[in-house]
Amino acid sequence: MDRTQKAALLSAGIGLAVTALKFYAAWLTGSLALYSDALESIINVVAAIGAFVALRVAARPADEDHPYGHHKAEFFSAVIEGALIAVAALMILRESFYGLLAPQPLDAPAVGVAINFGAGIINAAWAVALMRWGRRWRSPALIADARHVFSDVVTSCGVLIGVGAVAITGYPVLDPLVAGLVALNILWSGFRMVRESVDGLMDRAAPHEMVTQIRALISQHGEGALEAHDVRTRAAGQATFIDFHLVVPGAMTVEESHAICDRLETALGTTIPGAVVTIHVEPGEEAKGHGLPVL
């Protein structure tokens, strides 16, 4: 089990503990907003388990049926997680609608707020850790999980404000109203997550900063070649696929051109984590003149 899988499994355990705290707070107070917050935390647990499964699949080596590996499994996890977030938001909107029709006074709001606040602190710390690891390890599944947990933190903040407003003003209608506003925020978060993950499944290019770095590396380590052109990239989970055409002098031997390719592959693989490099060598007459110059 690698580090990303361990993080996803730990996320599920933390999610269970936070969910239990939130449901207890909702039970103590009878607050619809707190209950809605707890419902979203259930989705956190399910999503973390889904991320764990996706990461295990993504870690499988390439095989005969999947010669490019299983990296995209992480994007499927993120799509599913975004859809689950949307489902949770719709559930909360439903409860909010009925709550607006018949608002109920709250019991022991101070205790419920304190418990929910503690659960929110745990979630906030965990979201920061997940996002840091997800970016460092280039894991879409962990990044999606971090965003989901962070959306839960935002939800908790809104809920705490709503419950506090009810306690101060004595207007119970604020409770379902806040729950509805929080649900709309969750729905937007889920939409963004699905959109970004589908973009990944559609072979979106690597980030602009990384593409610039890749082109610079090709230019710096392509000594002996004439130019490089048609540089293409695509990101798939923790892997970045890079392919380009390398133009060399027509009289250059296969061994010499192969040495240049090895040098380029080493430079790219060392600097770009998870780089999978494919180079198509062409003779000098294929030079386009406007390709990437090599030093």
Phi, psi and omega in degrees: 000122182275180187293325180293322178293320178297320179296318179295320180292319178295325178299321178295318179296316178296320179300321178297316180295317180295319180299317180299317179298317183291321178294325178295318178296319179294321180293322180294321188262335187074018184280128177292323179296316178294323177296319178298319178298319179294322178299319180295326181294331175298318178298326177303316182294312180300317181295320179296321177294319177298320178296320179299315179297315181298320180294324177294319178293316182297333182282349180295141179289163177300147178224186184298323181276339181228072185295342178263010179089188184241026188302326187289353178303329180295325179292323177298320178299317181294323177296314180297319180296319177298320178295321178295322177299318179297320178298316179299319180297318180294323177297317180293320178299320179298312180296323180296319180299312180292328177294325178292328179290326182218076181297142182241142176292156182262151175251140176044054183297326183297316180295316180298318179297317181297316180294315180295323179297317178298319178296323180294322178296317178300314180297319182298315180297320182289323179298318179297316180296315181297317181295319179298314180292319181299319179288321181293320182265001179053056181246107178302325182295316180290323178296318178297319179295319179297317179296322178295315179297320179294323177297329176293323178295316178300318178301313181299320178298314179298320180295316180297321177297317180296314180294321177296321178296322178297316182295323183282315186272334184079016178256099183295341181296339179293333182297302178293332179295314177296319179302319179294318178296320178296320180299320179296321177296319179296319180299318178296320178298317179296320179298315180298319182296316179296317181299315181292323181289320176297323176301319178294321178294336179271018177061049176297146179295160176298159179307149184306319181298321180290321178298318178299319179294319179297315180296322178294320179295319179298317180296320185285326188249012180262027182305131181106336177271168180267316179194168173232143178213173182054045177287123181231147177222157169207142181259137178218095183063234182272000180258146173236114180272128183233126174221148180198166177261133179244118181266126180237162177303141184300330183276356182291141180283162177299320181297318180293317179292326178294324179296321178296316179298318178299318180296318179294317180297320179295315181297315181291317181293328180285323186269324182257107182300133176075019182291133173240109192252133174233125183238127177257115183272134180231152178285167187305327183291351177273357180300138182263347179084327180253014179286184182282117180289148177248148184275000000 
